[in-house]
Amino acid sequence: MKKYNKLVLALAIASASSAIFPVQNTYAAEDTAVVEYESTTEQSDESLNDLLTEEADLESTTYSSDSHFNFTDDEVTFPKNEANVRKSDGTNKFNRATETERETFGEDKNVTNIDENVAKKLEETNGEYGKKDGEYANHNLKAITTPIKNIVVNNGKNENELAITWFAKGDVTDSRLVFDGKEYEPVRARKTGDVNDYSTYTAIVNITPGKSYTYYVKSGSYKSDNYTVKTKALGENNEFKVGYFGDPQMGSGDSVWDSKGLYKNTQAKVDQDKVDFAKSLKKARELDPHFYLSMGDNVEIVNYEGEYDYFLDNDLFKDSVFSTVVGNHETYVDASNGSQRNTVFSDHFYLPNESKLGSISKINEDGTAYYIPGDYYYSYGDTLFLNINSNVNDSKEHEAFIKDAIAKATKERGKNFSWKVVSFHHAPYSTATHTSDTDILERRHELVRIFNENGIDLVLNGHDHIYTRTGQMIAGEQVLSFEDAYGTDPKNENAGIKDGFTKTYNNRVYKDNKVVVDGIKLDYNQKEVTNPRGTLFLTMSTSAGSKFYNPIGEDQWFVNRSLDDRSQLFSSLTFSKNIFNIKTMNPYGEIVDFYTINKTDDFINNPGVNKDLSKSKLEALVKEAKNNKPVNKEENVELYNLAIERAEEVLNATFTSEEEVDAAVEVLNTRLSNVEFLAENKDDKKTDDKKTDDKKTDDKKPAKQVKGEKAPKAAKLAKKENKADKKEAKKSDNPKTGVATLTGVYATLSVAAAGLFVTKRK
């Protein structure tokens, strides 16, 4: 299904052993420690303006199609969880956190409470209002066509600055913002792809936090209503609050909503989602946060203009400060009845200190522009917010941005930030159907070390439509029993184990039901901690209740709290100089989770540095393993190379922990326990070089394999040989994740250059 997933063949240097990870689109930064970039919005706007100019100049250009046009819904439903586990009475608790009490499980709570106006319209139109591909669906959604619309107040570079963006009809002319009695020219103005002929504008204003400001927009002879934005001053010790939302996704749907006659991308579903999201917004406003933050997927399809129009059709966006990151659904356009152009996210939102790193920029096959903004940052009080576009699955690019942004922001501030927060859409640690996606597993392996190394305290995510709070996570693979890792007996049919591989969790199962997992949870399992190591990951459920995903392993090793009661949630995050607190609740104000991190001044000013760790034991094991020869079967060699490669990652890492180094020894032994080795003896090599050479070079005679016998050099590494047919985690390429992935990629070591083989396992 993924047309851009091609078989890739590359050369590798003989001594190198590295994994090449899939990228949805290749916008990779140079392979350097830090990639320099100009973090100015003006430069990003210049890039987009150049792209739009190129679009205007192109009459016809041919480009291959990709996932942004050939998409499917990213929800994954596993029959094993739906048919075998979900019972109408909710009695089966498989893979569900024991601390969670649920009154309902089988059906979304919102579905049982359809808005009366939506229900009335459905009845009046004999169901046409919510019919798939009907007269109220897709490009036929009712757009807002007032002369000025979609006014949004965004964060500026810090708490003393705001950015106001709006759409105005007509050409890019003399539209202006009048803020606190002063007229402001836009810092950017350009045409949008809106078929109703809108241009987008952004103006930047300086403010004094705590004051209220009246403003309006004028465009030509038209003047908008007057609006008042209420800013908040920082509290004692620079305290401030953030309203944290997950995946509003206006217009989304699934089989549960279909059964009620509300199909996705219909006016009925958009109107219903708007009503439901307003419930979360109303409760969040009562908590009076300083600003609001969405994890992306604000709409289902970005070029269905009615979806973004109705997402923004709430007074909150005009009178409060709102920030958002890019979701995978912000990359989706439907070109079946319109243009392939997609500049929608950038048109609607201003991103301060935007980087070119993480951006997606190209000209479509129909000659229109496609632009997804890159990573960006802003500060607020004692906290630095780093926001990345996770549709670009290149961790080095995001690492370069994070390092450079922290350095610039800290230098400008003149001292360390108390808290560093990273926000992006695709959750590395979640407990619903995306938890085992190949691209998610890649992020899990690559990003934790980057976050640990850069002192990231908190990571905010969405994407999986379920609430999950991890423990304090540090980088490193570890060996666990299947039950300790995933919270269920491997004999349970829902574990999905076949031929030494669990499809449910997308992982190899080694002998004695052992698995290798990414990430080590530190044992702080409390509601309040002080000066903890590691990074806390939060995944937010859908705050609009637009659709929910099935739970897959709510008792996984990284979980401290997971909730699936099929109801919409949001969180109130409180930051001050020395304290971070999260309270998660539903639209009725019922608190379902809370957690607090304390930091002392000394910990802020002198963050912990790794001690000099001894890696001698791991180094010796790697050296010994390299002296052994694996049986020359592709999967066997791949597993051997993976074992060496991952161990060498730990050896070569500048940032490691004692827990990671210790765990790496067991991980190496576990992987090698499933590798078949040639039964060659060191003494035999010394006395019979010719015989050994013949073994290596004779292509006509297969290498001798001795089953059930340890290779002499592997004696300390593995108890017995196992069958080589057990498959390493060739991870499913899920066509519904919204992110392109290559799978099962491992580097093959050899004396000369070796090929990199890319395989897929459905």
C-alpha positions in Angstrom: 0.0 0.0 0.0 2.8 2.4 0.8 4.1 3.1 -2.7 7.1 5.0 -1.5 8.4 2.0 0.6 11.0 0.8 -1.8 13.7 -1.9 -1.5 16.8 0.1 -0.6 20.3 -1.1 -1.3 23.3 0.8 0.0 27.0 0.1 0.6 28.4 0.1 4.1 32.0 0.2 5.3 33.2 -3.2 6.5 33.8 -2.2 10.1 30.5 -0.2 10.4 27.4 -1.8 11.8 24.5 0.6 11.9 20.7 0.5 11.4 19.1 2.8 8.9 15.7 3.9 10.1 12.8 4.7 7.7 11.7 8.2 7.0 8.4 9.2 5.6 10.0 11.8 3.4 13.7 12.4 3.3 14.4 15.9 4.7 17.4 14.7 6.7 19.9 17.0 8.3 23.5 16.5 7.6 25.0 13.7 9.7 26.8 16.1 12.1 26.6 16.5 15.9 24.7 19.8 15.5 23.2 21.1 12.4 23.3 24.9 12.2 20.1 26.7 11.2 18.5 30.1 11.3 15.7 29.9 13.8 13.7 32.9 12.4 10.2 32.9 11.2 11.1 35.3 8.5 13.4 32.8 7.0 10.8 30.0 7.2 8.3 32.4 5.6 10.8 33.1 2.9 11.1 29.4 2.2 7.3 29.1 1.9 7.1 32.3 -0.2 9.7 30.8 -2.5 7.7 27.7 -2.7 4.5 29.6 -3.5 6.3 31.6 -6.2 7.6 28.4 -7.7 4.0 27.0 -7.6 2.8 30.0 -9.5 5.5 29.6 -12.1 4.9 25.9 -12.7 2.4 24.9 -15.3 3.0 21.2 -15.1 5.4 19.0 -13.2 5.3 15.3 -12.6 5.9 13.9 -9.1 5.2 10.5 -7.7 2.3 10.2 -5.3 2.8 9.7 -1.6 1.0 9.1 1.6 -0.2 12.6 2.0 -2.6 12.0 -0.9 -3.1 8.2 -0.7 -4.0 8.0 3.0 -6.3 5.9 5.1 -7.5 6.4 8.6 -4.8 5.8 11.1 -7.0 3.9 13.5 -6.0 0.2 14.0 -8.5 -2.3 15.3 -7.3 -5.7 16.4 -9.9 -8.4 16.2 -8.2 -10.2 19.1 -9.0 -7.2 21.4 -12.4 -6.4 19.9 -13.9 -9.9 19.5 -12.1 -11.9 22.2 -11.8 -9.3 24.9 -14.4 -6.6 24.5 -17.6 -7.9 26.2 -20.7 -5.8 26.5 -20.6 -6.0 30.3 -17.0 -5.0 30.4 -16.0 -7.9 32.7 -12.9 -9.0 30.9 -10.0 -6.9 32.1 -7.2 -8.2 29.8 -4.4 -5.7 29.4 -6.2 -3.0 31.5 -4.7 -1.2 34.4 -6.0 -2.7 37.6 -6.2 0.7 39.3 -8.8 1.9 36.8 -12.5 1.4 37.6 -14.7 1.5 34.5 -18.4 1.6 34.5 -18.5 1.4 30.7 -16.1 -0.1 28.2 -17.7 -1.2 25.0 -19.2 2.0 23.6 -17.9 5.6 23.5 -19.7 7.7 26.1 -20.1 10.5 23.6 -22.0 8.2 21.2 -24.7 7.7 23.8 -25.2 11.5 24.0 -25.6 12.8 20.5 -26.3 16.5 20.4 -30.0 17.3 20.0 -29.5 19.7 17.1 -27.4 17.0 15.3 -30.1 14.4 15.9 -32.8 16.7 14.7 -30.9 17.5 11.5 -30.3 13.8 10.9 -34.0 13.1 11.2 -35.0 16.0 9.0 -32.7 14.9 6.2 -33.5 11.2 6.6 -29.9 10.5 7.6 -28.3 12.5 4.6 -26.7 14.9 7.1 -24.3 12.2 8.3 -24.2 10.0 5.2 -20.8 9.0 3.9 -19.9 10.8 0.6 -23.3 12.4 0.6 -24.4 16.0 0.0 -23.1 17.1 3.4 -19.8 15.3 3.2 -16.1 15.9 2.3 -15.7 19.0 0.1 -19.4 19.7 0.6 -18.9 20.6 4.2 -20.3 24.0 5.1 -17.4 26.5 5.2 -17.5 29.8 7.1 -17.4 32.6 4.4 -17.5 35.8 6.4 -15.1 38.5 5.2 -12.8 37.8 8.2 -12.6 34.4 9.9 -10.3 32.0 11.8 -8.8 34.5 14.2 -6.3 32.8 16.5 -4.1 34.2 19.2 -0.8 32.3 19.3 2.2 32.3 21.6 5.1 34.7 20.8 8.7 34.0 21.6 7.9 34.4 25.3 5.2 35.6 27.7 5.7 39.2 26.7 4.7 38.7 23.1 1.6 37.5 21.2 1.0 36.7 17.5 -2.5 37.2 16.0 -3.4 35.4 12.8 -6.5 35.8 10.7 -8.0 35.0 7.3 -9.5 37.9 5.2 -11.2 37.6 1.9 -9.6 38.8 -1.3 -6.1 39.5 -2.5 -3.2 40.3 -0.2 -4.0 44.0 0.3 -4.1 46.4 3.2 -5.5 44.2 6.0 -4.4 45.4 9.4 -4.6 44.6 13.1 -5.7 47.3 15.4 -4.5 46.2 18.9 -5.0 48.4 22.0 -5.7 51.4 19.8 -2.5 51.0 17.7 -2.4 49.7 14.1 0.0 46.9 13.2 1.1 45.8 9.8 1.3 42.1 9.2 4.7 40.4 9.5 3.4 38.0 6.9 0.6 38.0 4.4 -0.1 35.6 1.5 -2.8 33.8 -0.4 -4.2 30.6 1.0 -5.6 27.5 -0.8 -9.1 28.2 0.5 -11.5 28.1 -2.5 -13.4 31.0 -1.1 -10.5 33.3 -1.9 -8.9 34.1 1.5 -5.5 35.4 2.4 -3.8 34.8 5.7 -2.1 37.5 7.9 -0.1 37.5 11.1 0.8 40.5 13.3 3.1 40.5 16.3 2.4 42.6 19.4 4.2 43.2 22.7 2.2 42.9 25.9 2.4 43.2 29.6 1.2 39.9 31.1 -1.8 40.5 33.3 -3.5 43.1 31.2 -6.5 42.8 28.9 -6.3 44.1 25.4 -9.1 45.0 23.0 -8.4 44.5 19.3 -10.1 44.2 15.9 -9.1 43.4 12.3 -9.9 45.5 9.3 -9.6 44.5 5.7 -10.4 47.1 3.0 -13.7 48.7 4.1 -14.6 45.8 6.4 -14.0 45.8 10.1 -14.4 42.8 12.4 -16.1 42.7 15.8 -14.1 43.9 18.8 -12.4 41.2 20.8 -10.6 41.2 24.1 -7.7 38.9 24.9 -7.1 38.5 28.6 -3.4 37.8 29.4 -2.3 36.5 32.7 0.7 37.6 34.8 3.1 35.0 36.2 2.3 34.0 39.7 4.6 33.5 42.7 7.9 31.8 41.7 6.9 32.4 38.0 3.9 30.0 38.3 1.7 29.5 35.3 -0.8 26.9 34.0 -1.3 25.3 30.6 -4.4 23.5 29.3 -3.2 20.4 27.5 -5.4 18.8 24.8 -5.1 15.7 22.7 -6.4 15.1 19.1 -9.6 17.1 18.7 -9.7 15.8 15.2 -12.9 17.5 14.0 -14.8 15.2 11.5 -13.1 11.9 12.4 -15.0 8.8 12.9 -15.1 5.0 13.2 -17.4 2.0 13.1 -19.0 3.0 16.5 -20.1 6.4 15.1 -21.0 4.9 11.8 -23.6 2.7 13.6 -25.3 5.9 14.7 -25.3 7.4 11.2 -22.5 9.9 11.8 -19.8 9.1 9.3 -16.4 10.8 9.3 -16.0 14.0 7.2 -19.7 14.7 7.3 -21.4 17.8 8.6 -23.1 15.8 11.3 -19.8 14.5 12.7 -18.1 17.9 12.5 -21.0 19.5 14.3 -21.0 16.8 17.0 -17.3 17.1 17.5 -17.5 20.8 17.9 -20.2 20.4 20.6 -18.1 17.8 22.4 -14.8 19.7 22.2 -16.6 22.7 23.6 -17.2 20.7 26.8 -13.5 20.3 27.4 -12.8 23.9 26.5 -15.4 25.1 28.9 -14.0 23.1 31.8 -10.5 24.1 30.9 -11.4 27.8 30.8 -12.8 27.5 34.4 -9.3 26.6 35.5 -8.0 29.8 33.9 -4.8 28.7 32.3 -2.2 31.1 30.9 -2.4 29.3 27.5 -3.7 26.2 25.8 -1.7 23.5 23.9 -3.0 21.0 21.4 -1.1 17.9 20.3 -2.2 18.2 16.7 -4.7 16.3 14.6 -7.0 19.3 15.1 -9.0 18.1 12.1 -9.4 14.9 10.0 -8.6 16.3 6.6 -7.0 19.7 6.3 -8.3 20.8 3.0 -11.9 20.1 4.0 -12.3 23.8 4.9 -15.4 23.3 7.0 -13.4 21.2 9.5 -10.8 23.8 10.3 -13.4 26.6 10.2 -15.5 24.8 12.8 -12.5 23.8 14.9 -11.6 27.5 15.3 -15.2 28.6 15.7 -14.9 29.2 19.4 -14.3 32.4 21.3 -11.4 30.7 23.1 -9.1 31.2 20.1 -9.9 34.9 19.9 -9.6 35.8 23.6 -7.0 33.3 24.9 -3.5 32.2 23.9 -3.3 28.9 21.9 -0.4 26.8 20.7 -0.3 23.6 18.7 2.0 21.0 17.1 1.5 19.3 13.7 -0.3 15.9 13.7 -0.2 13.4 10.9 -3.8 14.4 9.9 -2.4 17.9 9.2 -0.5 16.3 6.4 -3.6 14.8 4.7 -5.3 16.4 1.8 -8.0 15.0 -0.4 -7.2 15.8 -4.0 -10.2 13.9 -5.5 -12.3 17.1 -5.8 -9.8 19.9 -5.5 -6.1 20.8 -5.3 -3.2 18.9 -3.7 -2.0 22.1 -2.2 -1.4 21.9 1.6 -0.1 25.0 3.4 -3.1 24.9 5.8 -1.3 24.4 9.1 1.1 27.2 8.4 -1.7 29.4 7.1 -3.6 29.1 10.4 -0.9 29.3 13.0 2.2 31.3 13.8 5.2 29.4 15.1 7.8 31.5 16.9 11.5 30.7 16.4 10.6 28.3 13.6 13.4 26.1 12.2 13.8 24.6 8.8 14.7 21.4 10.6 11.6 19.2 10.7 9.9 21.0 7.8 8.4 19.3 4.7 8.5 21.4 1.6 7.9 20.4 -2.0 5.9 21.1 -5.2 3.1 18.7 -5.8 2.5 16.9 -9.1 -0.3 19.4 -9.9 2.2 22.3 -9.5 0.8 23.4 -6.1 2.8 23.9 -2.9 3.0 21.4 0.0 4.6 22.9 3.2 4.5 21.6 6.7 6.4 23.9 9.2 9.5 22.7 11.0 10.4 22.5 14.7 9.9 25.7 16.8 10.3 26.9 20.4 9.2 29.5 22.9 9.8 30.2 26.6 7.3 30.9 29.3 8.4 31.8 32.8 11.1 29.3 33.9 10.1 26.8 31.2 11.3 26.2 27.7 8.8 24.6 25.2 10.4 22.7 22.3 7.9 21.6 19.7 8.8 19.3 16.8 7.1 18.0 13.7 7.2 14.3 14.2 5.9 13.6 10.7 9.6 13.9 9.9 10.9 10.7 11.4 14.5 11.7 11.5 15.8 11.8 15.1 19.1 13.5 14.1 17.2 16.4 12.7 15.2 16.9 15.8 18.2 16.4 18.0 20.1 19.1 16.2 17.1 21.5 16.7 16.8 20.6 20.4 20.5 21.2 21.1 20.7 24.5 19.2 17.4 25.8 20.6 18.4 25.1 24.2 21.7 26.7 23.6 20.2 29.9 22.1 17.3 30.2 24.6 19.6 29.6 27.6 22.1 32.1 26.4 19.4 34.7 25.8 17.9 34.0 29.3 21.3 34.0 31.0 20.6 31.0 33.2 19.3 27.5 33.1 15.6 26.8 32.6 13.9 25.0 35.5 11.9 22.9 33.1 12.4 21.8 29.5 9.3 20.4 27.7 9.2 18.7 24.3 5.8 18.4 22.5 5.0 16.4 19.4 2.2 14.3 18.0 3.4 10.6 17.7 3.6 9.1 21.2 6.6 6.8 21.8 5.0 5.4 24.9 1.3 4.8 24.8 -1.1 1.9 25.4 -3.5 1.8 22.5 -3.3 0.5 19.0 -0.3 2.6 17.9 1.9 1.3 20.7 3.5 -1.3 18.4 3.6 0.6 15.2 7.0 0.3 13.6 7.6 4.1 13.4 6.6 4.3 17.1 9.1 1.6 18.1 11.8 3.5 16.2 11.1 6.7 18.1 11.1 4.8 21.3 14.6 3.5 20.6 16.1 6.8 19.3 14.5 9.6 21.2 14.8 8.7 24.9 18.6 9.1 24.9 18.3 12.4 23.1 15.8 13.7 25.7 17.9 12.4 28.6 21.1 13.9 27.2 19.5 17.3 26.8 17.8 17.3 30.2 14.2 17.1 28.9 11.9 16.8 31.9 8.6 16.2 30.2 7.3 15.0 26.8 3.8 15.7 25.7 2.1 13.6 23.0 -1.2 12.6 21.4 -1.9 10.3 18.4 -3.0 7.2 20.3 -6.4 8.4 21.7 -5.7 7.0 25.1 -4.3 8.5 28.3 -0.9 7.2 29.4 1.6 8.4 32.0 4.9 6.7 32.1 7.4 6.5 34.9 10.7 8.4 34.7 12.2 6.9 31.6 15.9 6.5 30.8 17.5 5.3 27.6 18.4 1.6 27.2 17.2 -1.8 26.2 16.5 -4.3 28.8 15.4 -8.0 29.0 12.1 -8.8 30.7 9.8 -11.7 30.9 6.9 -11.4 28.5 4.5 -11.0 31.4 6.6 -8.3 33.1 7.0 -6.4 29.8 3.4 -6.5 28.6 1.2 -7.4 31.5 -0.2 -10.6 30.2 0.6 -14.3 30.1 2.3 -15.3 26.8 -0.1 -18.2 26.6 -3.0 -15.9 26.3 -4.3 -15.9 22.7 -4.3 -12.1 22.7 -0.5 -12.0 23.1 -0.4 -13.1 19.4 2.7 -15.2 19.6 3.5 -17.3 16.6 6.9 -18.7 15.5 8.7 -16.8 18.2 7.2 -13.4 17.4 4.3 -11.5 19.0 2.3 -9.6 16.4 0.4 -7.7 19.1 3.5 -6.0 20.4 5.6 -6.3 17.3 8.5 -8.0 19.0 10.6 -11.2 19.0 10.1 -13.6 21.8 13.3 -15.3 22.9 13.6 -18.6 24.8 12.1 -18.8 28.2 9.6 -16.2 27.0 12.0 -13.3 27.3 11.7 -10.1 25.3 14.0 -7.1 24.7 12.2 -3.8 25.2 13.3 -0.2 24.7 13.4 2.1 27.7 14.1 1.6 31.4 11.6 2.9 34.0 13.2 4.1 37.1 11.5 3.0 40.3 9.9 6.2 41.5 6.4 4.7 41.4 4.9 7.5 43.5 2.6 10.4 43.0 5.3 12.9 44.0 9.1 12.8 43.4 12.0 15.2 44.0 15.0 15.6 41.7 14.2 12.5 39.6 16.4 11.3 36.8 14.9 10.5 33.4 12.0 11.9 31.3 8.3 11.7 31.9 6.1 10.9 28.9 2.4 11.8 28.8 0.0 10.7 26.1 -3.3 12.5 26.0 -6.6 10.9 25.0 -8.9 12.7 22.5 -10.1 15.9 24.2 -13.1 16.1 21.9 -14.1 12.4 22.3 -14.1 12.2 18.5 -13.0 8.6 18.5 -11.1 6.1 20.7 -8.6 3.4 20.0 -8.6 -0.1 21.6 -6.2 -0.6 24.5 -3.2 -2.8 23.8 -1.3 -3.5 27.0 -2.2 -1.0 29.6 0.1 -2.9 32.0 3.2 -2.5 29.9 6.5 -2.1 31.7 6.7 1.7 31.2 3.2 2.5 32.5 2.4 4.2 35.8 -1.1 5.2 34.9 -3.3 4.3 31.9 -6.9 5.1 31.3 -9.4 3.8 28.9 -13.0 4.6 29.9 -13.9 5.8 26.5 -14.4 9.4 27.6 -12.7 12.6 26.6 -9.9 14.0 28.9 -7.6 16.9 29.2 -4.9 18.0 31.7 -4.0 21.1 33.6 -0.2 21.5 33.8 1.2 23.8 36.4 4.8 25.0 36.2 6.7 27.1 38.7 10.4 27.6 39.5 10.7 24.4 41.6 7.4 22.5 41.0 5.7 20.8 38.1 2.2 19.3 38.6 -0.3 17.5 36.3 -4.0 17.1 37.0 -5.9 15.1 34.4 -9.7 15.3 34.3 -12.8 14.8 32.2 -15.2 17.6 31.1 -17.1 17.3 34.3 -14.1 18.1 36.5 -13.5 14.7 37.9 -9.7 14.3 38.4 -8.6 10.9 37.1 -4.8 11.3 37.5 -2.2 13.6 39.2 1.5 13.7 39.5 4.1 16.2 40.9 7.8 16.7 40.3 9.9 18.9 42.7 13.3 20.3 41.9 15.7 22.0 44.3 17.6 25.1 43.2 20.9 23.1 43.3 19.5 20.5 41.0 18.3 23.2 38.5 21.7 24.9 38.6 23.8 21.8 38.6 21.9 19.1 36.7 23.2 15.6 37.3 26.1 14.5 35.1 26.9 10.9 34.3 29.6 9.3 36.4 32.5 7.6 34.7 30.9 4.2 34.1 32.9 1.0 33.5 31.9 -0.6 30.2 34.7 -3.2 30.3 32.4 -6.2 30.8 30.2 -5.2 27.9 33.3 -4.4 25.8 34.8 -7.8 26.5 31.6 -9.6 25.6 31.3 -7.7 22.3 34.9 -8.5 21.4 34.3 -12.1 22.2 31.1 -12.3 20.2 32.9 -10.8 17.2 35.3 -13.7 17.2 32.5 -16.1 16.5 31.0 -16.8 13.1 27.3 -17.1 12.8 25.7 -19.7 10.5 25.3 -18.0 7.1 21.6 -17.7 7.0 20.1 -14.3 6.4 17.9 -14.0 9.4 20.5 -15.6 11.6 23.2 -13.1 10.4 20.7 -10.2 10.8 20.1 -11.1 14.5 23.8 -11.5 15.1 24.5 -8.1 13.6 21.7 -6.5 15.5 23.1 -7.9 18.8 26.5 -6.5 18.1 25.2 -3.2 16.7 23.0 -2.4 19.7 25.7 -3.3 22.2 28.2 -1.0 20.3 25.6 1.8 20.5 25.9 1.7 24.2 29.7 1.4 24.1 29.9 4.4 21.8 27.3 6.6 23.5 28.6 9.7 25.3 25.5 9.6 27.5 24.7 6.4 29.3 23.6 5.3 32.8 24.7 2.4 35.0 21.3 0.8 34.5 21.7 0.9 30.7 25.2 -0.5 30.7 24.2 -3.4 33.1 21.1 -4.2 31.0 23.1 -4.1 27.8 25.1 -7.1 28.9 22.0 -9.2 29.4 20.5 -7.9 26.2 23.5 -9.0 24.2 23.5 -12.5 25.8 19.8 -12.9 25.2 20.0 -12.0 21.5 23.1 -14.2 21.0 21.2 -17.1 22.6 19.0 -17.3 19.6 21.9 -17.1 17.1 23.4 -20.3 15.5 27.2 -20.3 15.4 29.6 -22.4 13.4 31.2 -25.1 15.5 34.7 -23.9 15.0 37.4 -24.4 17.6 40.2 -21.9 18.1 42.8 -24.7 18.4 41.5 -26.2 15.1 42.1 -22.9 13.4 45.7 -22.8 14.5 46.4 -26.3 13.3 44.3 -26.5 10.2 44.1 -23.0 8.5 43.5 -24.5 5.1 40.4 -26.5 6.3 39.0 -23.4 7.9 39.6 -21.3 4.8 37.9 -23.9 2.7 34.9 -23.6 5.1 34.7 -19.9 4.6 35.1 -19.8 0.9 33.5 -22.9 -0.5 30.2 -21.7 -2.0 29.1 -25.1 -3.2 29.2 -26.8 0.2 27.1 -25.3 3.0 28.8 -24.5 6.2 28.5 -27.3 8.8 26.0 -26.7 11.4 26.1 -28.4 14.8 22.7 -28.1 16.5 22.5 -28.2 20.3 26.2 -27.4 20.6 27.8 -24.3 21.8 30.4 -22.6 19.7 33.6 -22.5 21.8 33.8 -18.7 21.7 30.1 -18.3 22.5 30.2 -20.4 25.6 30.0 -17.4 27.9 27.4 -15.7 25.8 24.7 -18.4 25.2 23.7 -21.6 27.0 22.5 -23.5 23.9 21.9 -22.8 20.3 18.3 -22.2 19.4 16.5 -22.5 16.1 17.6 -19.8 13.7 14.2 -19.7 12.2 12.9 -17.6 15.1 12.4 -14.2 13.7 13.8 -10.9 15.0 11.3 -8.1 15.4 10.4 -7.5 11.8 7.9 -5.0 12.6 4.6 -4.7 10.9 4.3 -1.9 8.3 0.9 -0.7 9.4 -0.8 1.0 6.5 -3.0 2.9 8.9 -0.5 4.8 11.0 -0.3 7.9 8.7 3.5 7.6 8.7 5.5 5.9 6.0 7.8 3.2 7.3 10.4 0.8 6.1 10.8 -2.2 8.3 13.2 -4.8 9.6 16.4 -3.0 8.5 19.7 -4.2 9.8 23.3 -3.7 8.6 25.2 -6.9 7.6 28.9 -7.0 8.6 31.5 -8.5 6.3 35.1 -8.2 5.4 34.3 -6.2 2.3 31.3 -3.8 1.8 28.0 -5.3 2.6 24.4 -4.7 1.4 21.7 -3.2 3.5 18.5 -5.3 3.1 15.1 -3.8 3.7 12.3 -6.3 4.3 8.7 -5.9 5.2 6.5 -8.1 7.4 2.8 -7.6 7.1 
